[in-house]
Amino acid sequence: MVNKQKKVDLKPTQVLVLGFLLLIVLGAVLLDLPVASQPNVNGVRDSVGVIDALFTATSAVCVTGLVVVNTMEHWSLFGKVVIIILIQIGGLGFMTLATTFFMLMGRKIGLKERLVIQEALNQNAISGLVRLVRSILLGTVIIEGVGALFLTIAFLKDYPLKEAITLGVFHSISAFCNAGFDIISKTSFSPYVHDVAVNLTIMVIIILGGLGFTVWIDLIKVTKEKFEKKLDFKHWFLRLNLHSKLVLALTASFLLGGLVLFFLFEMNNQRTIGDFTFGQKVLASMFQSVTPRTAGFNTIPLDRMTDGSKFLTIILMFIGGSPAGTAGGVKTVTIGVLIFAVISVVRSKEETEIFDRRIPEDIVKRALAVVMISLSVVVMVTITLTITENFSFMDTLFEAVSAFGTVGLSLGITEELSAIGKLVMCVTMFIGRLGPVTMAVAFAIRSSRRATNIRKPEEKVMVG
């Protein structure tokens, strides 16, 4: 009798989870090798340890930026190369790079691969996915290349050419992928807090990475029409699809609001920007408003900020960037949908409307599910860390949100976490990188499967 082996048919979400897990394990194995670490005072290279290697690999693949050892000082050239490769793969998604490999090998992209790509890029349809991947790769190369060039030129005043190029390439990739890893100093970009060129370049790269790949394509298409048909700004904006309009409006609102509030909270704080000139205060506040989009860099000491700034940073980290990009968090559009849903309720409208368009009820439910699940995870992680660690509540909450939002900002407690705390943070970063999107999709699938023609009796409850 022939035993027929059962074929394992993984769902797209399961493929994504396993793919990221395997990438993290591979990265941890490589970073745990002695060659990945700098030699000690005796010239001997010691392994960083399994937990620290796993933490660093998870942080890199999940493009978080939280570190338990200083990236600049601890890792050798081999270790830094491994980290930046993990960041690039984690930022773009392993399926994007796998698709590129298949295309180079001349292999046809099948339905199963397309479904996984659709899940990874949070798309509504499978048509045009391969073309989208090509556009993503081309855009990534251009943005990271131009960013590396500008940063290299900016770093040339402080470093020789070879080192300036290395710093430019590393930080351009890290900024675009919203990773937050840096090899510039022990205090991130604090030495360049007043450098306009470095600050603006990093901020532009972060924002472009956080806008989302589909928004790029829409912007390019409509901008071409603008020049061809000589459209003014109003008509240019109206031709954008609803998603792009919402992303641009919310991104501008959060960045501007963050800039104003950080400026007000810190303008008289002598421990951060109190001694800066007006222009320097604006620049530092602007950078601090951009970096919680899950980029993870900082130019001012975060632990010296006022409680208002710390809490504002927590809110911005939780929101994060926009869908289908390199940023984390629950995403700007998710929050935007819920805000407009509330406005519709206040205005006694039965349906959610945004820019004269109606939002389907299932999208509103999905947004609510993402936010509620995310809040639950943050609460659970914060409670767990208050049990396993001995830090203040603000420090603990800040760390938990930073990990879940894959941000990488810290008030200085990451290196002091216990082994259990580090493992909890690894799980949190992993959930943050894959959780909100996959949970929302899984929720929608379960809802559709349970849908029948039978409607349950209606009964009202009191809310509010």
N, C-alpha and C positions, 0 to 999 in steps of 0.2 A: 504493500500500500504506500502510495506517495503522499507524504505530508505536505500539504500546501501551506506555505508560510503566509500569515496574514500581513498584508501590506499596511504600513502605518501611514495614514492620511492626515497630515497635520494641517490645521487651519492657518491662514495667513498670520494671525496674531501669535500663534504658537511658534511659527517659523521665526518671526521677529524676536520673540523672547529668547528662544534657543540660540539664534544667531548672535545676539548681543552677549548672552552668557558665555558662549564659546570664545568670543572675542576678548571678553574680560579675563577669562581663565588663561588664554594664550598670553595676553599682556602681562598678567601677574607672574606667570612662569618666567617670562623674559626679564621682567624687572627684578625678580628675585635672584637672578644670576649675579655672582660677584662682579662680573664685567660691567654690569649696569651702574655700579656705584663707584664713586671716587675713592682712590686709595686713602687709607688713614695716615697718621703721622709716621707710622713705621713702613709705609709703602705697601701695605697689604689691603686687598679689596675684600671687604666683608659683605655678605648678603644683607639686604635691608630687613629681611624677615618676611614670612609669608603674609601676615596680616597687613603690614605696611605696604607690601607689594600689591596685594589685592585691593587695598584702599586706593592706592594711586592709579592702578589700572581701571578701577571702577569710575573714579573721578574723571579720568581722561576719556574713556569710552562714552560716559554719560555727559561729557563736556561740562563738567561742574567747576573744577578748579580748586576745590578744597584739598589741602595738602597736609600730610603729617610729617614730612621732611621738606626742607627748603629745596625747591626745584633747581635753583641756580647752583647751590653749593654741594648738594648731595649726589646728584646724578652725573654720571660720566657722559661723554658724547654719545655712546651707544644708548644709554638710558634716556637721554633727551630725544634722540631720534625715535626710539620706540614710543615715547610719550606723544610726540607731535604726530606720528602716524596714527596712533590710537585716536587722537583728537580729530584728525581729518576724517577717518572712517566713521567715528561716532557722530561727528557733526553732519556729514552728508548722508549717513545711513549706509550700512554695509550692503543693502540691496542696490543702492545707486551705483556703488563701485562694482558689485557683482554683475550688474547689467552692463556696465562699461566693458568689463572683461569678456562677457559673452559676445558683445558686439564686435570687439577686436578679434575674437576667435572665429567670428562668422557664424556663431550659433544663434538659432532662432529663439526669440523670447516667447515662451509658451504662456498659456492662460494662467497656470499656477503662479509663475513668476510675476505676471502682470498683477495678479490679485495681491501678492505680497508687496509689490511696489506701490499699489494703490493704498494699501494699509499704511505703509511706511510714510508716504507723502500726504496722507490724509485727503485723498482725492475722492470725488463723488462718482467718477466713471473710469473705466479702464481704457477708453479710447485716447490715443495720443500720449500714452505714458512714456513710451520709448523716446518720442520727440521731446517730451518734458525733461527726461533724464539728460539728454544731449544738451539742452538749454541750460540746465542746472550746472553741468560740468563746465561748459563754456563760460558761463557767468562767474562761476567760482574761480576759475583760472584767471580771468580778467581782473576781478575785484581783488583777490589775494595778491596777484602779481603787481598791480598798480599800488596797492597798499604797502607791499614789501618795498617797492621802489621809493615811495615817499618816506617811509620810516627809515630806510637805509640812509637816505640823504640827510634826514634829521639827526641820525645817530653818528654821522661822520664827524661831527664837531667834537665828539667825546671818545670815539673808538676808531681804531684802524679799519681799513676797508673790509677785510675778511670778516672781522667780528661784527662790524656794522651790518653787513649783508646777512649774517647768521641771525642777528637780533631782529632785523627787519622781516625776514622770512618767517621766523618762529612766531613773532608776535602778530603778524598779519594773519596767519592761519588761526592762531589762538583767538584773536579778536573776531574774525569772521565766523568761526564756529561757536562763538560765545562761550569759550572754554574757561578763560580766566587764568590759565597757567602763564607764568612769566619767568624769565631768566634775566631780568634787568637789575634787581636788587632784592634785599631782604624785605623791603616794604613796598613791593609792587612798583607803581609808577610815581611814587612820591617824589623822587629826585626831579621829575619832569612836570611838577604841578603847575609851573608857570610857563612851560614851553607850549606855545600856541600850536605849532606845527604838529608835534607829537599828539597833543590832546585832540585836535580836530581830526587828524587822520584816524586815530583809534576809534573815536566816536562815530565817524562816518562808516567805517568798516563794521562796527558793532550793529549800527542801525540797519545797514544793508543786509547783514546776515539775519537780523531779526524780523525783517519785513515779511519774509516768506517768498519762496521761489515762484509761486503762481502770480504774486503781485508784480514781481519783476516783469514777467512776460506781458501782463496786461498793461503795465506802464509803458513798456517799449512799443507795443502795438498802437496804443492810443496816442503816444507822443509822435509817432510817425505820421498819424492822421492829422495831428495838430499842425505840423509843418507843411504837409501836403495841402491841407484845406485851409490853412491859416486861421485856426480856431483860437479864440481867446481862452483865458484860464477857466472861466465858468463852463464853457462848452466842452473843454478838454476834460474837466472833472466829471461832468455829467455822462461822458462816454465811457468812463470806467465802469467795470462791473461792481455790483453792490459790495462784494467782499473787499475789493481794493479800496473803495471809498471808505468803508468802515475801518479798515486797517490804517489807512493814512490819517483819518480824522482822530481815531483813538490814540495812535502813536504820537501825533503832534500834541494832543491834549495832555497825555501822561508826561511827555518830556517837558513841555512848557510848565505844567503844574508842578512837577518835581523840581524844576529849576527855581521857580519862585519860592516854593516852600523851603527848600534846602538853604537858599539864600537868607530867608527870614530867620530860620532856626539857627543858622551858624554865623551870621554876620558879626555878632559880638562875642563869639566864642573864641577866646584867645588860644585855646588848645588846638584849634583847627585853622579857620580862615580869618580870625578876628584881626590879625595884623596885616592882612593882604590889602592891596589897593582895590578900588571898586572893580576895575577890569579883571583883576586876579580872582576876586571873590565870585564874579559871574562865571568865569572859566571853570573854577573848581566846582561850583554848584552845578554847572551844566554837565560836567563829567560825572558827578555823583548822581545826577538824574538819569544819565544814559546807562551807566554800568549795572544797575540792578535789573536791567532787561535780561539778565542772566549772563552778562559778560564776565563779571567777577574781578575786574581790575579796580584799583583805588589809588587816588592821589593824595588823600588826606587820611590821617589815622582814624579808623572807624570806631575804635574803642573810646576815643576822646570826643566823639560827637554827642550832641544833646540827646536826651531820650526821645524828643520829637523827631529828630533826624533818623534815629535808629528805628523807630516805629514806622516812619514813612518808607524807609528802605525795606522793611519787612513786607509792607503792602505792595510795593513795586516789584519785589522779588517774587511774591506769590502770583502776581498778574503775569509777569514775564513778557515775552515777545509775542509774535503773531504765528498762526498756524502755518504748517508746511515750510518752516524755516529751520534755522539752527538753534533758535532760542528755546528755553524751557518755560516753566510756569503753566498756569491754567490757560493762558493765552488772552490777548487783548480782545479778540472777537467774542470769546466766551463771556467775558465780563460785559462787553458792549451789548450783547444780545439780552443779558439779564437786566441791564440798566434800562434798555428800551422797553423790555417787558413790563418792568415796574412803572415806567412812564405811561404805558398804554393802560395799565390798571388804574392809575391815578386819573387819567383822562376818560375813564369809563369806556374804553375801546375794547371790543371783544378779541381783537387780534393784535399781535405785535407788529408795528410798522417802523421801518427804518428807511430814510431817504425815499419816501413814497413807494416803498415796496413792502409786501407782506411776508413775514417770516413764518415758515411752517411750524406747527405746534411741536413736531418731533425734534426740531432743532432747538427750540426753547427748553424742552425736557432734557435733551442731551447736555446742553450748557449747564442746566441746574444740577444734573447728575455729576458732571465733571467737578463743579465747584464743591458740592457737598462731599463727594468722595475724597477730594483733595484736602478739604478742611479736616475731615476725619483722620486722614493719614497724618497730617501735621500735628493734630491734637494727640494722637496715639504716640507718635515719635517723641514729642515734647514731654509727655508724661513719663515715657520710658527713660528718657535721658535724665529727667529729674530724679529718678530712682537710682540709675547706674552711675551718675556723675555728681559732682559737687560744685556746680556753678550757679550763678544767679539766674532767675527766671528769664530775664531779658536776653542774656547770653545764650541760654539754652533754646529759647524760641527762635532767636535769630539764626542759630546754627541749623535748627530743624528745617526752617523755611528755606534757608540757603541751599541745603542739600536737596530738598524736594523740588525746589524751583530750578535745580542744576545751575546755581548762580556762582558759588565759590567764594562769596564774601564771608568774612568771619570777624568776630570781635576778639580773636586771638586764643581760642580754646581748642581748636582742632588738634593741635599737636599734643595736648594734654589729655585727650580722651582715653578712656580705658579700652582694653581689647574688645569688651562687649559693646562699648559705645561706638567704636570704629566699625564693627560689624553691623550695628543698627544703622549707622550712617550709610554704609555700602548698600544695604537693602533700600534705604530711603532714596538714595541717588538713582538706583535702578528703577524703582517705582516712578520716580519723578520723570525720568527720561522716557519711559514707555507707558506709564500708567494712565494719565488722563485721556489720551487718545484711544488706547486699546480698551480701557474700561468703558468709555463712551460708546465705542463701536459694539463691544460685547453686550452692553445694555440694550442698544437698539436692536441687535439680533434676537436677544431673548424676548423683547417686546413683540417683534414681528412673528415669532414662532407661537407665541401665546394668543395671538390675535385670532378671534373667531367671529362668526356672525351673531353670536349671542352676547347681548349687552346686559350687564348686571343692573339690578335695581339701583336707582339713584337716591342718595340720602345726604343731606348737607351737614357739615360740622362747622363749629365756630373757630375762626382764625383771626389773628390780629388783636 
